[in-house]
Amino acid sequence: MNPNEPAQSNNSSVKPDIIFDACTIQFNEQFKLNRVSWRIASGDCWVIVGGNGAGKSALAATFLGEGEHLSGSIHNAPPIESVQAVSFEVQSKLIDQERLEDDSRILDVIDEGSTAAEILQRGDCDTTLLPALVERFGLQALLDRSFSKLSTGETRKLLLVRALASHPELLILDEPFDGLDVDTTAVLAAELAQRATSQAMLLVLNRWDEIPEFVTHIAYMSEGELQHTVATNNTKQVAELKKLLHLKTTDLAIPGPIVDVNHSHSKKLNPDDPLVLLKQAHIRYGEKTIFEHVDWRIDPGEHWQLYGPNGSGKTCLLNLITGDHPQCYNNDILVFGYQRGQGESIWDIKQHIGYVSTALQWEYRVSISLLNVIVSGFYDSIGIYQKPSSSEKAVARQWLAVLGMESRANEPFNKLSFGDQRMLLIARAMVKHPALLILDEPCLGLDDMNRSQVLAMIEMVCAGTETTVLYVNHHAQDKIAGIHRSLDLGNLQR
């Protein structure tokens, strides 16, 4: 069966699936939905989540005919006139419309505009259902009042009642609980739950804890792209998506460094000097040259992406920087103010570096708690071999909070999923706020959801710390917010 063809059913009451097929829709010069592919089956109840500016409201607004359709296609979308939407945008447009009409009236008496009752009557409401909803939402005393005199919360309740009483083919509620008091929130939640099996609904929410239990599917938006869709009965994927949303939307700052004698570097770095300076770097094994003629300067605050195919020498180049390759002394390398080969120690170099790789994850086999894994980053050790200070443990707990794992502090590291282990090792590498964080193929072996979490974590580090990030992978198309410089090691060999 062609996935782009409408689903067929012998039951005429079952509506065909709504299908977005690689749709690109422009909303303004700054924003567009990019190649959205999405299938909504009859009986599904969806919620769209994501950070601010991710495109949640824009995706919902496509059902109202908004945006300029550039490419792709939409099959079986309900007619616009059969869609009812409640959002701050709809609310704002109605308020502006009332003000415009007030300004356009030329009367000898003061006209306060439409009443709340008149606004309801414009909604093609079910007259048998409307009185019960008005009473349920406590609007009786407001019906004779001017719509323009209502508060934001009262206006929102009025629009909700009008939408609910209109029997729409599709009900779109964008942040429906915002601006409502506790009692009204409970009334709305109960009303939606009662309708869940008979009313097609699409919710847009910022808060994970507001997602109703009756929701069947979750769509995750980021930067105008529909990146993940998850069925709510898939508990594992739902848990992973919750952690991703936590990283993207929770207002948590990267924990600061510990400032004391025990955690100060032996050598302070000059902010005007490069962190790394390689001149005509090369790696050769006999007659085989891995790479040569590599000139590279990494300055503080510059975030880099290093990429290239297998065998191009990415790991060898990293090992020249860290001092783990024997040929580092045959090259002209300046690292953190040290000219390699002039008596510096490995610790002189590595105290300024945080490092995460799949190899490190394989080596980290000790059975210690999540808290102590992060604490071990202060000592660049695998495991803990001395009593950590109270300040070290406090900072480690702050990192667990960033990861959404604060309640799991005492769980053993080796019982975590592969993706959670990778996230924890990034926190371990960052706990000392190194001058340079090297992430060698950090998404290797991860599924799409865990990969998104790791990339979100890297974006937080780029935006919220003074650490310079060096992100290593195979693919140039992996874009990370905050990383604007790149070195294609494979291209240097061509």
Sequence and secondary structure as in RCSB ss.txt:
>XXXX:A:sequence
MNPNEPAQSNNSSVKPDIIFDACTIQFNEQFKLNRVSWRIASGDCWVIVGGNGAGKSALAATFLGEGEHLSGSIH
NAPPIESVQAVSFEVQSKLIDQERLEDDSRILDVIDEGSTAAEILQRGDCDTTLLPALVERFGLQALLDRSFSKL
STGETRKLLLVRALASHPELLILDEPFDGLDVDTTAVLAAELAQRATSQAMLLVLNRWDEIPEFVTHIAYMSEGE
LQHTVATNNTKQVAELKKLLHLKTTDLAIPGPIVDVNHSHSKKLNPDDPLVLLKQAHIRYGEKTIFEHVDWRIDP
GEHWQLYGPNGSGKTCLLNLITGDHPQCYNNDILVFGYQRGQGESIWDIKQHIGYVSTALQWEYRVSISLLNVIV
SGFYDSIGIYQKPSSSEKAVARQWLAVLGMESRANEPFNKLSFGDQRMLLIARAMVKHPALLILDEPCLGLDDMN
RSQVLAMIEMVCAGTETTVLYVNHHAQDKIAGIHRSLDLGNLQR
>XXXX:A:secstr
  TTS    S TTS   EEEEEEEEE SSS EEEEEEEEE TT EEEEEESTTSSHHHHHHGGGT SEEEEEEEE
S   GGGEEEE HHHHHHHHHHHHHHHHH   SS     BHHHHHHTT   TTTHHHHHHHTT GGGTTSBGGGS
 HHHHHHHHHHHHHTT  SEEEEESTTTT  HHHHHHHHHHHHHHTTTS EEEE S GGG  TT  EEEEEETTE
EEEEEETT HHHHHHHHHHHHHHHS         SGGGS SS   TTS SEEEEEEEEEETTEEEEEEEEEEE T
T  EEEE  TTS HHHHHHHHHT SGGGGGSEEEETTEETTSS  HHHHHTTEEEEEHHHHHH     BHHHHHH
GGGTT SS  S   HHHHHHHHHHHHHTT GGGTTSBGGGS HHHHHHHHHHHHHTT  SEEEEESTTTT  HHH
HHHHHHHHHHHHHHSS EEEEEES TT   TT  EEEEHHHHT 
